[in-house]
Amino acid sequence: MTKPIASTTPQRAHIVGRAVLIVVDIQGGAGESAPGEGGIPIMGGRAERAPRQLALVEAARAAGVPVVFIQEVHKPSLVDIGRELDGVEGPHCIEGDDGTELASWLLPEPEEFLIRKRRYSAFFGTELEIVLKAYKAETLILIGGLTDVCIHYTFVDGHQHDYRVRVVQDAVGGSSERAHTASLEAIEYLQRDALVDTADVLAYFGTVADANAVGSDALLSR
């Protein structure tokens, strides 16, 4: 299990205002692709992260917190892959491949948004900003992968759009342990409260669900 990096601040959820949970590139279709398949190196621990990711999505739904799914997809011709092959990664997330589909154990519900992207950042060239404005989002909560690529790029764009962004550090995985840790450190450099744990966020979702229940009871008693 990946050990969370030491934070300079107490580990609390630090979630302000309206939150949206963003599920970044949890793909693999009907099966689980082995690390390294699809042209992308992946650090270990996927099996341990999966239950935490699922628990976060289910708790967000129960609390009425919007969940937005992100999926990276490229044409088989690679006409839309741009500079993504200039580094370590080979061709990946090819349209029509089973491994490109969202993981079968974590799928959007009918009313939830699924946003497909052609670049690492979930903001770049997509409708994500429109969706977040519709939800009146103030804090974005990121889970998924890769920590040092799509999570990091999405975090930076969210930061530059003036959102508070929280990365659930035990529910994201990088291309390697070293890259994962270095990216988390870089993320915390930009927002001191950015790093949270699954337990912190589940506790936050629990308080939101309780508050919603109290509000519903109050309306019913009128």
Secondary structure, 3 states (H helix, E strand, C coil): CCCCCCCCCCCCCCCCCCEEEEEECCECCCCCCCCCHHHCCCCCCHHHHHHHHHHHHHHHHHHCCCEEEEEECECCCCCCCCCCCCCCCCCCCECCCHHHCECCCCCCCCCCEEEEECCCCCCCCCCHHHHHHHCCCCEEEEEEECHHHHHHHHHHHHHHCCCEEEEEEEEEECCCHHHHHHHHHHHHHHCCCCEECHHHHHHHHHHHHHHHHHHHHHHHHC
